[in-house]
Each structure stands twice: as C-alpha cells, then as structure tokens.
Amino acid sequence: MDMLSVKSCVKWLKAGTRGMAIQEFGIPSGFEADLESIKQVVEIKRVESKDRKLVLYFNQITCTPLCLTLDIIRT
C-alpha cells in the first residue's frame, strides 16, 4: 500500500458558530502527509507538522459539516 486517504468531517453541534478549532491527525510510521491534498480547504488557517502528527487550525467551525480528505503517502 503506497497511499492512504483519510476523510474527516467536523461540525459544531450547537446553534451558531464556534471560534478557532484544532484537529490532529496521527501519521503512521513510514508515511508523510500530502499537504497539497488539503490546500483547497479555505477554512484552514494554519497547518503544523510535528512528532508524527499533523495539526490543522480552523478559523471557525459551524453547524454545516466541514469534510476534508487527507492523502498520506508512503515514504
């Protein structure tokens, strides 16, 4: 297996919106996150990669589901 695709959906469960939110992805050993696969998600404010984790910072989370697909490639 040379590539994995991880789909994640988030939404705020109460009425209205919520401010900044963080989502973490654990990256399996021997793989790297393909950051190009999530570039089109405009709600992402910042991306950090550290210690086999990918951390995504969102401007806000709303009641509408926000789904993204992250590709992870074998290195």
mmCIF file of the N, C-alpha and C atoms, coordinates in Angstrom:
data_MODEL
# 
_entry.id   MODEL 
# 
loop_
_atom_site.group_PDB 
_atom_site.id 
_atom_site.type_symbol 
_atom_site.label_atom_id 
_atom_site.label_alt_id 
_atom_site.label_comp_id 
_atom_site.label_asym_id 
_atom_site.label_entity_id 
_atom_site.label_seq_id 
_atom_site.pdbx_PDB_ins_code 
_atom_site.Cartn_x 
_atom_site.Cartn_y 
_atom_site.Cartn_z 
_atom_site.occupancy 
_atom_site.B_iso_or_equiv 
_atom_site.pdbx_formal_charge 
_atom_site.auth_seq_id 
_atom_site.auth_comp_id 
_atom_site.auth_asym_id 
_atom_site.auth_atom_id 
_atom_site.pdbx_PDB_model_num 
ATOM 1   N N  . MET A 1 1  ? 0.840   -1.161 0.000  1.00 0.00 ? 1  MET A N  1 
ATOM 2   C CA . MET A 1 1  ? 0.000   0.000  0.000  1.00 0.00 ? 1  MET A CA 1 
ATOM 3   C C  . MET A 1 1  ? 0.903   1.247  0.000  1.00 0.00 ? 1  MET A C  1 
ATOM 4   N N  . ASP A 1 2  ? 0.772   2.084  -1.034 1.00 0.00 ? 2  ASP A N  1 
ATOM 5   C CA . ASP A 1 2  ? 1.621   3.265  -1.154 1.00 0.00 ? 2  ASP A CA 1 
ATOM 6   C C  . ASP A 1 2  ? 0.937   4.548  -0.725 1.00 0.00 ? 2  ASP A C  1 
ATOM 7   N N  . MET A 1 3  ? -0.406  4.521  -0.573 1.00 0.00 ? 3  MET A N  1 
ATOM 8   C CA . MET A 1 3  ? -1.112  5.733  -0.201 1.00 0.00 ? 3  MET A CA 1 
ATOM 9   C C  . MET A 1 3  ? -2.369  5.408  0.599  1.00 0.00 ? 3  MET A C  1 
ATOM 10  N N  . LEU A 1 4  ? -2.644  6.245  1.580  1.00 0.00 ? 4  LEU A N  1 
ATOM 11  C CA . LEU A 1 4  ? -3.871  6.158  2.358  1.00 0.00 ? 4  LEU A CA 1 
ATOM 12  C C  . LEU A 1 4  ? -4.632  7.465  2.185  1.00 0.00 ? 4  LEU A C  1 
ATOM 13  N N  . SER A 1 5  ? -5.947  7.409  2.174  1.00 0.00 ? 5  SER A N  1 
ATOM 14  C CA . SER A 1 5  ? -6.770  8.616  2.170  1.00 0.00 ? 5  SER A CA 1 
ATOM 15  C C  . SER A 1 5  ? -7.640  8.576  3.416  1.00 0.00 ? 5  SER A C  1 
ATOM 16  N N  . VAL A 1 6  ? -7.546  9.639  4.200  1.00 0.00 ? 6  VAL A N  1 
ATOM 17  C CA . VAL A 1 6  ? -8.306  9.733  5.438  1.00 0.00 ? 6  VAL A CA 1 
ATOM 18  C C  . VAL A 1 6  ? -9.328  10.851 5.269  1.00 0.00 ? 6  VAL A C  1 
ATOM 19  N N  . LYS A 1 7  ? -10.611 10.509 5.429  1.00 0.00 ? 7  LYS A N  1 
ATOM 20  C CA . LYS A 1 7  ? -11.672 11.512 5.325  1.00 0.00 ? 7  LYS A CA 1 
ATOM 21  C C  . LYS A 1 7  ? -12.155 11.843 6.730  1.00 0.00 ? 7  LYS A C  1 
ATOM 22  N N  . SER A 1 8  ? -12.255 13.137 7.005  1.00 0.00 ? 8  SER A N  1 
ATOM 23  C CA . SER A 1 8  ? -12.698 13.604 8.310  1.00 0.00 ? 8  SER A CA 1 
ATOM 24  C C  . SER A 1 8  ? -13.753 14.688 8.126  1.00 0.00 ? 8  SER A C  1 
ATOM 25  N N  . CYS A 1 9  ? -14.816 14.603 8.911  1.00 0.00 ? 9  CYS A N  1 
ATOM 26  C CA . CYS A 1 9  ? -15.869 15.614 8.886  1.00 0.00 ? 9  CYS A CA 1 
ATOM 27  C C  . CYS A 1 9  ? -16.060 16.138 10.306 1.00 0.00 ? 9  CYS A C  1 
ATOM 28  N N  . VAL A 1 10 ? -16.186 17.461 10.432 1.00 0.00 ? 10 VAL A N  1 
ATOM 29  C CA . VAL A 1 10 ? -16.425 18.093 11.731 1.00 0.00 ? 10 VAL A CA 1 
ATOM 30  C C  . VAL A 1 10 ? -17.575 19.079 11.590 1.00 0.00 ? 10 VAL A C  1 
ATOM 31  N N  . LYS A 1 11 ? -18.291 19.271 12.697 1.00 0.00 ? 11 LYS A N  1 
ATOM 32  C CA . LYS A 1 11 ? -19.320 20.309 12.731 1.00 0.00 ? 11 LYS A CA 1 
ATOM 33  C C  . LYS A 1 11 ? -19.579 20.683 14.184 1.00 0.00 ? 11 LYS A C  1 
ATOM 34  N N  . TRP A 1 12 ? -20.064 21.900 14.381 1.00 0.00 ? 12 TRP A N  1 
ATOM 35  C CA . TRP A 1 12 ? -20.421 22.378 15.706 1.00 0.00 ? 12 TRP A CA 1 
ATOM 36  C C  . TRP A 1 12 ? -21.827 21.906 16.001 1.00 0.00 ? 12 TRP A C  1 
ATOM 37  N N  . LEU A 1 13 ? -22.060 21.293 17.140 1.00 0.00 ? 13 LEU A N  1 
ATOM 38  C CA . LEU A 1 13 ? -23.342 20.667 17.438 1.00 0.00 ? 13 LEU A CA 1 
ATOM 39  C C  . LEU A 1 13 ? -24.396 21.621 17.992 1.00 0.00 ? 13 LEU A C  1 
ATOM 40  N N  . LYS A 1 14 ? -23.993 22.798 18.421 1.00 0.00 ? 14 LYS A N  1 
ATOM 41  C CA . LYS A 1 14 ? -24.951 23.768 18.945 1.00 0.00 ? 14 LYS A CA 1 
ATOM 42  C C  . LYS A 1 14 ? -25.263 24.807 17.875 1.00 0.00 ? 14 LYS A C  1 
ATOM 43  N N  . ALA A 1 15 ? -26.268 25.620 18.110 1.00 0.00 ? 15 ALA A N  1 
ATOM 44  C CA . ALA A 1 15 ? -26.624 26.672 17.157 1.00 0.00 ? 15 ALA A CA 1 
ATOM 45  C C  . ALA A 1 15 ? -25.512 27.718 17.082 1.00 0.00 ? 15 ALA A C  1 
ATOM 46  N N  . GLY A 1 16 ? -25.358 28.329 15.904 1.00 0.00 ? 16 GLY A N  1 
ATOM 47  C CA . GLY A 1 16 ? -24.349 29.359 15.714 1.00 0.00 ? 16 GLY A CA 1 
ATOM 48  C C  . GLY A 1 16 ? -23.017 28.795 15.276 1.00 0.00 ? 16 GLY A C  1 
ATOM 49  N N  . THR A 1 17 ? -21.967 29.559 15.512 1.00 0.00 ? 17 THR A N  1 
ATOM 50  C CA . THR A 1 17 ? -20.622 29.144 15.120 1.00 0.00 ? 17 THR A CA 1 
ATOM 51  C C  . THR A 1 17 ? -19.727 29.100 16.345 1.00 0.00 ? 17 THR A C  1 
ATOM 52  N N  . ARG A 1 18 ? -18.608 28.482 16.178 1.00 0.00 ? 18 ARG A N  1 
ATOM 53  C CA . ARG A 1 18 ? -17.601 28.394 17.224 1.00 0.00 ? 18 ARG A CA 1 
ATOM 54  C C  . ARG A 1 18 ? -16.320 28.974 16.664 1.00 0.00 ? 18 ARG A C  1 
ATOM 55  N N  . GLY A 1 19 ? -15.552 29.631 17.498 1.00 0.00 ? 19 GLY A N  1 
ATOM 56  C CA . GLY A 1 19 ? -14.292 30.233 17.075 1.00 0.00 ? 19 GLY A CA 1 
ATOM 57  C C  . GLY A 1 19 ? -13.261 29.197 16.660 1.00 0.00 ? 19 GLY A C  1 
ATOM 58  N N  . MET A 1 20 ? -12.005 29.563 16.744 1.00 0.00 ? 20 MET A N  1 
ATOM 59  C CA . MET A 1 20 ? -10.920 28.711 16.280 1.00 0.00 ? 20 MET A CA 1 
ATOM 60  C C  . MET A 1 20 ? -10.996 27.309 16.872 1.00 0.00 ? 20 MET A C  1 
ATOM 61  N N  . ALA A 1 21 ? -10.698 26.322 16.035 1.00 0.00 ? 21 ALA A N  1 
ATOM 62  C CA . ALA A 1 21 ? -10.703 24.920 16.455 1.00 0.00 ? 21 ALA A CA 1 
ATOM 63  C C  . ALA A 1 21 ? -9.460  24.236 15.904 1.00 0.00 ? 21 ALA A C  1 
ATOM 64  N N  . ILE A 1 22 ? -9.050  23.167 16.556 1.00 0.00 ? 22 ILE A N  1 
ATOM 65  C CA . ILE A 1 22 ? -7.853  22.416 16.172 1.00 0.00 ? 22 ILE A CA 1 
ATOM 66  C C  . ILE A 1 22 ? -8.244  20.966 15.935 1.00 0.00 ? 22 ILE A C  1 
ATOM 67  N N  . GLN A 1 23 ? -7.653  20.375 14.884 1.00 0.00 ? 23 GLN A N  1 
ATOM 68  C CA . GLN A 1 23 ? -7.846  18.957 14.609 1.00 0.00 ? 23 GLN A CA 1 
ATOM 69  C C  . GLN A 1 23 ? -6.478  18.334 14.392 1.00 0.00 ? 23 GLN A C  1 
ATOM 70  N N  . GLU A 1 24 ? -6.238  17.176 15.004 1.00 0.00 ? 24 GLU A N  1 
ATOM 71  C CA . GLU A 1 24 ? -4.966  16.475 14.867 1.00 0.00 ? 24 GLU A CA 1 
ATOM 72  C C  . GLU A 1 24 ? -5.158  15.163 14.128 1.00 0.00 ? 24 GLU A C  1 
ATOM 73  N N  . PHE A 1 25 ? -4.200  14.861 13.255 1.00 0.00 ? 25 PHE A N  1 
ATOM 74  C CA . PHE A 1 25 ? -4.143  13.575 12.561 1.00 0.00 ? 25 PHE A CA 1 
ATOM 75  C C  . PHE A 1 25 ? -2.848  12.898 12.962 1.00 0.00 ? 25 PHE A C  1 
ATOM 76  N N  . GLY A 1 26 ? -2.925  11.635 13.379 1.00 0.00 ? 26 GLY A N  1 
ATOM 77  C CA . GLY A 1 26 ? -1.727  10.846 13.616 1.00 0.00 ? 26 GLY A CA 1 
ATOM 78  C C  . GLY A 1 26 ? -1.262  10.244 12.294 1.00 0.00 ? 26 GLY A C  1 
ATOM 79  N N  . ILE A 1 27 ? 0.012   10.392 11.977 1.00 0.00 ? 27 ILE A N  1 
ATOM 80  C CA . ILE A 1 27 ? 0.572   9.881  10.725 1.00 0.00 ? 27 ILE A CA 1 
ATOM 81  C C  . ILE A 1 27 ? 1.316   8.578  11.029 1.00 0.00 ? 27 ILE A C  1 
ATOM 82  N N  . PRO A 1 28 ? 0.942   7.477  10.379 1.00 0.00 ? 28 PRO A N  1 
ATOM 83  C CA . PRO A 1 28 ? 1.627   6.201  10.635 1.00 0.00 ? 28 PRO A CA 1 
ATOM 84  C C  . PRO A 1 28 ? 3.109   6.265  10.265 1.00 0.00 ? 28 PRO A C  1 
ATOM 85  N N  . SER A 1 29 ? 3.897   5.469  10.934 1.00 0.00 ? 29 SER A N  1 
ATOM 86  C CA . SER A 1 29 ? 5.319   5.379  10.647 1.00 0.00 ? 29 SER A CA 1 
ATOM 87  C C  . SER A 1 29 ? 5.526   4.960  9.191  1.00 0.00 ? 29 SER A C  1 
ATOM 88  N N  . GLY A 1 30 ? 6.465   5.612  8.514  1.00 0.00 ? 30 GLY A N  1 
ATOM 89  C CA . GLY A 1 30 ? 6.758   5.293  7.123  1.00 0.00 ? 30 GLY A CA 1 
ATOM 90  C C  . GLY A 1 30 ? 5.903   6.051  6.127  1.00 0.00 ? 30 GLY A C  1 
ATOM 91  N N  . PHE A 1 31 ? 5.062   6.965  6.601  1.00 0.00 ? 31 PHE A N  1 
ATOM 92  C CA . PHE A 1 31 ? 4.192   7.757  5.738  1.00 0.00 ? 31 PHE A CA 1 
ATOM 93  C C  . PHE A 1 31 ? 4.387   9.245  6.006  1.00 0.00 ? 31 PHE A C  1 
ATOM 94  N N  . GLU A 1 32 ? 4.026   10.063 5.030  1.00 0.00 ? 32 GLU A N  1 
ATOM 95  C CA . GLU A 1 32 ? 4.035   11.518 5.158  1.00 0.00 ? 32 GLU A CA 1 
ATOM 96  C C  . GLU A 1 32 ? 2.719   12.063 4.647  1.00 0.00 ? 32 GLU A C  1 
ATOM 97  N N  . ALA A 1 33 ? 2.246   13.133 5.275  1.00 0.00 ? 33 ALA A N  1 
ATOM 98  C CA . ALA A 1 33 ? 1.006   13.770 4.822  1.00 0.00 ? 33 ALA A CA 1 
ATOM 99  C C  . ALA A 1 33 ? 1.274   14.560 3.540  1.00 0.00 ? 33 ALA A C  1 
ATOM 100 N N  . ASP A 1 34 ? 0.374   14.439 2.574  1.00 0.00 ? 34 ASP A N  1 
ATOM 101 C CA . ASP A 1 34 ? 0.437   15.229 1.345  1.00 0.00 ? 34 ASP A CA 1 
ATOM 102 C C  . ASP A 1 34 ? -0.371  16.500 1.578  1.00 0.00 ? 34 ASP A C  1 
ATOM 103 N N  . LEU A 1 35 ? 0.309   17.590 1.913  1.00 0.00 ? 35 LEU A N  1 
ATOM 104 C CA . LEU A 1 35 ? -0.375  18.836 2.253  1.00 0.00 ? 35 LEU A CA 1 
ATOM 105 C C  . LEU A 1 35 ? -1.113  19.445 1.069  1.00 0.00 ? 35 LEU A C  1 
ATOM 106 N N  . GLU A 1 36 ? -0.724  19.081 -0.142 1.00 0.00 ? 36 GLU A N  1 
ATOM 107 C CA . GLU A 1 36 ? -1.430  19.573 -1.329 1.00 0.00 ? 36 GLU A CA 1 
ATOM 108 C C  . GLU A 1 36 ? -2.875  19.075 -1.355 1.00 0.00 ? 36 GLU A C  1 
ATOM 109 N N  . SER A 1 37 ? -3.136  17.935 -0.744 1.00 0.00 ? 37 SER A N  1 
ATOM 110 C CA . SER A 1 37 ? -4.484  17.356 -0.779 1.00 0.00 ? 37 SER A CA 1 
ATOM 111 C C  . SER A 1 37 ? -5.488  18.155 0.044  1.00 0.00 ? 37 SER A C  1 
ATOM 112 N N  . ILE A 1 38 ? -5.013  19.039 0.944  1.00 0.00 ? 38 ILE A N  1 
ATOM 113 C CA . ILE A 1 38 ? -5.940  19.841 1.747  1.00 0.00 ? 38 ILE A CA 1 
ATOM 114 C C  . ILE A 1 38 ? -5.796  21.344 1.502  1.00 0.00 ? 38 ILE A C  1 
ATOM 115 N N  . LYS A 1 39 ? -4.988  21.737 0.522  1.00 0.00 ? 39 LYS A N  1 
ATOM 116 C CA . LYS A 1 39 ? -4.774  23.159 0.227  1.00 0.00 ? 39 LYS A CA 1 
ATOM 117 C C  . LYS A 1 39 ? -6.063  23.891 -0.122 1.00 0.00 ? 39 LYS A C  1 
ATOM 118 N N  . GLN A 1 40 ? -7.014  23.214 -0.753 1.00 0.00 ? 40 GLN A N  1 
ATOM 119 C CA . GLN A 1 40 ? -8.239  23.862 -1.211 1.00 0.00 ? 40 GLN A CA 1 
ATOM 120 C C  . GLN A 1 40 ? -9.233  24.127 -0.083 1.00 0.00 ? 40 GLN A C  1 
ATOM 121 N N  . VAL A 1 41 ? -8.983  23.654 1.112  1.00 0.00 ? 41 VAL A N  1 
ATOM 122 C CA . VAL A 1 41 ? -9.900  23.863 2.241  1.00 0.00 ? 41 VAL A CA 1 
ATOM 123 C C  . VAL A 1 41 ? -9.627  25.261 2.818  1.00 0.00 ? 41 VAL A C  1 
ATOM 124 N N  . VAL A 1 42 ? -10.464 26.211 2.450  1.00 0.00 ? 42 VAL A N  1 
ATOM 125 C CA . VAL A 1 42 ? -10.215 27.616 2.809  1.00 0.00 ? 42 VAL A CA 1 
ATOM 126 C C  . VAL A 1 42 ? -10.405 27.882 4.299  1.00 0.00 ? 42 VAL A C  1 
ATOM 127 N N  . GLU A 1 43 ? -11.124 27.037 4.998  1.00 0.00 ? 43 GLU A N  1 
ATOM 128 C CA . GLU A 1 43 ? -11.353 27.239 6.426  1.00 0.00 ? 43 GLU A CA 1 
ATOM 129 C C  . GLU A 1 43 ? -10.105 26.966 7.270  1.00 0.00 ? 43 GLU A C  1 
ATOM 130 N N  . ILE A 1 44 ? -9.114  26.304 6.689  1.00 0.00 ? 44 ILE A N  1 
ATOM 131 C CA . ILE A 1 44 ? -7.881  26.015 7.433  1.00 0.00 ? 44 ILE A CA 1 
ATOM 132 C C  . ILE A 1 44 ? -7.036  27.286 7.487  1.00 0.00 ? 44 ILE A C  1 
ATOM 133 N N  . LYS A 1 45 ? -6.735  27.716 8.708  1.00 0.00 ? 45 LYS A N  1 
ATOM 134 C CA . LYS A 1 45 ? -5.945  28.937 8.894  1.00 0.00 ? 45 LYS A CA 1 
ATOM 135 C C  . LYS A 1 45 ? -4.447  28.633 8.910  1.00 0.00 ? 45 LYS A C  1 
ATOM 136 N N  . ARG A 1 46 ? -4.076  27.508 9.514  1.00 0.00 ? 46 ARG A N  1 
ATOM 137 C CA . ARG A 1 46 ? -2.660  27.176 9.671  1.00 0.00 ? 46 ARG A CA 1 
ATOM 138 C C  . ARG A 1 46 ? -2.493  25.663 9.748  1.00 0.00 ? 46 ARG A C  1 
ATOM 139 N N  . VAL A 1 47 ? -1.341  25.169 9.306  1.00 0.00 ? 47 VAL A N  1 
ATOM 140 C CA . VAL A 1 47 ? -1.027  23.738 9.358  1.00 0.00 ? 47 VAL A CA 1 
ATOM 141 C C  . VAL A 1 47 ? 0.351   23.580 10.000 1.00 0.00 ? 47 VAL A C  1 
ATOM 142 N N  . GLU A 1 48 ? 0.444   22.675 10.963 1.00 0.00 ? 48 GLU A N  1 
ATOM 143 C CA . GLU A 1 48 ? 1.729   22.352 11.593 1.00 0.00 ? 48 GLU A CA 1 
ATOM 144 C C  . GLU A 1 48 ? 1.949   20.852 11.510 1.00 0.00 ? 48 GLU A C  1 
ATOM 145 N N  . SER A 1 49 ? 3.186   20.464 11.347 1.00 0.00 ? 49 SER A N  1 
ATOM 146 C CA . SER A 1 49 ? 3.544   19.056 11.326 1.00 0.00 ? 49 SER A CA 1 
ATOM 147 C C  . SER A 1 49 ? 4.636   18.839 12.361 1.00 0.00 ? 49 SER A C  1 
ATOM 148 N N  . LYS A 1 50 ? 4.338   17.964 13.354 1.00 0.00 ? 50 LYS A N  1 
ATOM 149 C CA . LYS A 1 50 ? 5.335   17.698 14.389 1.00 0.00 ? 50 LYS A CA 1 
ATOM 150 C C  . LYS A 1 50 ? 5.103   16.333 15.020 1.00 0.00 ? 50 LYS A C  1 
ATOM 151 N N  . ASP A 1 51 ? 6.168   15.644 15.302 1.00 0.00 ? 51 ASP A N  1 
ATOM 152 C CA . ASP A 1 51 ? 6.113   14.363 16.021 1.00 0.00 ? 51 ASP A CA 1 
ATOM 153 C C  . ASP A 1 51 ? 5.070   13.397 15.476 1.00 0.00 ? 51 ASP A C  1 
ATOM 154 N N  . ARG A 1 52 ? 5.110   13.122 14.180 1.00 0.00 ? 52 ARG A N  1 
ATOM 155 C CA . ARG A 1 52 ? 4.203   12.174 13.530 1.00 0.00 ? 52 ARG A CA 1 
ATOM 156 C C  . ARG A 1 52 ? 2.744   12.611 13.627 1.00 0.00 ? 52 ARG A C  1 
ATOM 157 N N  . LYS A 1 53 ? 2.528   13.914 13.833 1.00 0.00 ? 53 LYS A N  1 
ATOM 158 C CA . LYS A 1 53 ? 1.178   14.463 13.895 1.00 0.00 ? 53 LYS A CA 1 
ATOM 159 C C  . LYS A 1 53 ? 1.059   15.619 12.918 1.00 0.00 ? 53 LYS A C  1 
ATOM 160 N N  . LEU A 1 54 ? -0.120  15.761 12.351 1.00 0.00 ? 54 LEU A N  1 
ATOM 161 C CA . LEU A 1 54 ? -0.450  16.906 11.526 1.00 0.00 ? 54 LEU A CA 1 
ATOM 162 C C  . LEU A 1 54 ? -1.540  17.654 12.274 1.00 0.00 ? 54 LEU A C  1 
ATOM 163 N N  . VAL A 1 55 ? -1.301  18.933 12.559 1.00 0.00 ? 55 VAL A N  1 
ATOM 164 C CA . VAL A 1 55 ? -2.236  19.746 13.322 1.00 0.00 ? 55 VAL A CA 1 
ATOM 165 C C  . VAL A 1 55 ? -2.828  20.801 12.391 1.00 0.00 ? 55 VAL A C  1 
ATOM 166 N N  . LEU A 1 56 ? -4.171  20.812 12.288 1.00 0.00 ? 56 LEU A N  1 
ATOM 167 C CA . LEU A 1 56 ? -4.870  21.775 11.448 1.00 0.00 ? 56 LEU A CA 1 
ATOM 168 C C  . LEU A 1 56 ? -5.605  22.768 12.339 1.00 0.00 ? 56 LEU A C  1 
ATOM 169 N N  . TYR A 1 57 ? -5.440  24.050 12.046 1.00 0.00 ? 57 TYR A N  1 
ATOM 170 C CA . TYR A 1 57 ? -6.129  25.118 12.769 1.00 0.00 ? 57 TYR A CA 1 
ATOM 171 C C  . TYR A 1 57 ? -7.208  25.686 11.856 1.00 0.00 ? 57 TYR A C  1 
ATOM 172 N N  . PHE A 1 58 ? -8.448  25.705 12.330 1.00 0.00 ? 58 PHE A N  1 
ATOM 173 C CA . PHE A 1 58 ? -9.570  26.229 11.557 1.00 0.00 ? 58 PHE A CA 1 
ATOM 174 C C  . PHE A 1 58 ? -9.984  27.588 12.098 1.00 0.00 ? 58 PHE A C  1 
ATOM 175 N N  . ASN A 1 59 ? -10.377 28.501 11.197 1.00 0.00 ? 59 ASN A N  1 
ATOM 176 C CA . ASN A 1 59 ? -10.875 29.809 11.614 1.00 0.00 ? 59 ASN A CA 1 
ATOM 177 C C  . ASN A 1 59 ? -12.119 29.667 12.477 1.00 0.00 ? 59 ASN A C  1 
ATOM 178 N N  . GLN A 1 60 ? -13.037 28.839 12.038 1.00 0.00 ? 60 GLN A N  1 
ATOM 179 C CA . GLN A 1 60 ? -14.255 28.591 12.794 1.00 0.00 ? 60 GLN A CA 1 
ATOM 180 C C  . GLN A 1 60 ? -14.883 27.276 12.359 1.00 0.00 ? 60 GLN A C  1 
ATOM 181 N N  . ILE A 1 61 ? -15.716 26.742 13.230 1.00 0.00 ? 61 ILE A N  1 
ATOM 182 C CA . ILE A 1 61 ? -16.493 25.546 12.931 1.00 0.00 ? 61 ILE A CA 1 
ATOM 183 C C  . ILE A 1 61 ? -17.961 25.950 13.019 1.00 0.00 ? 61 ILE A C  1 
ATOM 184 N N  . THR A 1 62 ? -18.753 25.576 12.027 1.00 0.00 ? 62 THR A N  1 
ATOM 185 C CA . THR A 1 62 ? -20.171 25.934 12.002 1.00 0.00 ? 62 THR A CA 1 
ATOM 186 C C  . THR A 1 62 ? -21.028 24.672 12.132 1.00 0.00 ? 62 THR A C  1 
ATOM 187 N N  . CYS A 1 63 ? -22.341 24.859 12.056 1.00 0.00 ? 63 CYS A N  1 
ATOM 188 C CA . CYS A 1 63 ? -23.276 23.728 12.113 1.00 0.00 ? 63 CYS A CA 1 
ATOM 189 C C  . CYS A 1 63 ? -23.272 22.911 10.828 1.00 0.00 ? 63 CYS A C  1 
ATOM 190 N N  . THR A 1 64 ? -22.728 23.483 9.752  1.00 0.00 ? 64 THR A N  1 
ATOM 191 C CA . THR A 1 64 ? -22.611 22.774 8.477  1.00 0.00 ? 64 THR A CA 1 
ATOM 192 C C  . THR A 1 64 ? -21.365 21.886 8.519  1.00 0.00 ? 64 THR A C  1 
ATOM 193 N N  . PRO A 1 65 ? -21.490 20.601 8.214  1.00 0.00 ? 65 PRO A N  1 
ATOM 194 C CA . PRO A 1 65 ? -20.314 19.724 8.239  1.00 0.00 ? 65 PRO A CA 1 
ATOM 195 C C  . PRO A 1 65 ? -19.204 20.213 7.300  1.00 0.00 ? 65 PRO A C  1 
ATOM 196 N N  . LEU A 1 66 ? -17.986 20.190 7.808  1.00 0.00 ? 66 LEU A N  1 
ATOM 197 C CA . LEU A 1 66 ? -16.801 20.533 7.028  1.00 0.00 ? 66 LEU A CA 1 
ATOM 198 C C  . LEU A 1 66 ? -16.007 19.243 6.857  1.00 0.00 ? 66 LEU A C  1 
ATOM 199 N N  . CYS A 1 67 ? -15.953 18.737 5.631  1.00 0.00 ? 67 CYS A N  1 
ATOM 200 C CA . CYS A 1 67 ? -15.266 17.475 5.361  1.00 0.00 ? 67 CYS A CA 1 
ATOM 201 C C  . CYS A 1 67 ? -14.000 17.732 4.565  1.00 0.00 ? 67 CYS A C  1 
ATOM 202 N N  . LEU A 1 68 ? -12.954 16.989 4.877  1.00 0.00 ? 68 LEU A N  1 
ATOM 203 C CA . LEU A 1 68 ? -11.719 17.071 4.111  1.00 0.00 ? 68 LEU A CA 1 
ATOM 204 C C  . LEU A 1 68 ? -11.142 15.681 3.965  1.00 0.00 ? 68 LEU A C  1 
ATOM 205 N N  . THR A 1 69 ? -10.383 15.499 2.902  1.00 0.00 ? 69 THR A N  1 
ATOM 206 C CA . THR A 1 69 ? -9.703  14.225 2.663  1.00 0.00 ? 69 THR A CA 1 
ATOM 207 C C  . THR A 1 69 ? -8.210  14.486 2.632  1.00 0.00 ? 69 THR A C  1 
ATOM 208 N N  . LEU A 1 70 ? -7.491  13.840 3.528  1.00 0.00 ? 70 LEU A N  1 
ATOM 209 C CA . LEU A 1 70 ? -6.045  13.979 3.632  1.00 0.00 ? 70 LEU A CA 1 
ATOM 210 C C  . LEU A 1 70 ? -5.394  12.738 3.039  1.00 0.00 ? 70 LEU A C  1 
ATOM 211 N N  . ASP A 1 71 ? -4.529  12.940 2.056  1.00 0.00 ? 71 ASP A N  1 
ATOM 212 C CA . ASP A 1 71 ? -3.774  11.824 1.480  1.00 0.00 ? 71 ASP A CA 1 
ATOM 213 C C  . ASP A 1 71 ? -2.480  11.657 2.261  1.00 0.00 ? 71 ASP A C  1 
ATOM 214 N N  . ILE A 1 72 ? -2.139  10.409 2.568  1.00 0.00 ? 72 ILE A N  1 
ATOM 215 C CA . ILE A 1 72 ? -0.920  10.077 3.282  1.00 0.00 ? 72 ILE A CA 1 
ATOM 216 C C  . ILE A 1 72 ? -0.136  9.112  2.390  1.00 0.00 ? 72 ILE A C  1 
ATOM 217 N N  . ILE A 1 73 ? 1.102   9.489  2.080  1.00 0.00 ? 73 ILE A N  1 
ATOM 218 C CA . ILE A 1 73 ? 1.919   8.761  1.101  1.00 0.00 ? 73 ILE A CA 1 
ATOM 219 C C  . ILE A 1 73 ? 3.077   8.039  1.777  1.00 0.00 ? 73 ILE A C  1 
ATOM 220 N N  . ARG A 1 74 ? 3.307   6.803  1.344  1.00 0.00 ? 74 ARG A N  1 
ATOM 221 C CA . ARG A 1 74 ? 4.450   6.031  1.882  1.00 0.00 ? 74 ARG A CA 1 
ATOM 222 C C  . ARG A 1 74 ? 5.759   6.679  1.421  1.00 0.00 ? 74 ARG A C  1 
ATOM 223 N N  . THR A 1 75 ? 6.696   6.781  2.367  1.00 0.00 ? 75 THR A N  1 
ATOM 224 C CA . THR A 1 75 ? 7.998   7.386  2.052  1.00 0.00 ? 75 THR A CA 1 
ATOM 225 C C  . THR A 1 75 ? 9.075   6.337  2.027  1.00 0.00 ? 75 THR A C  1 
# 
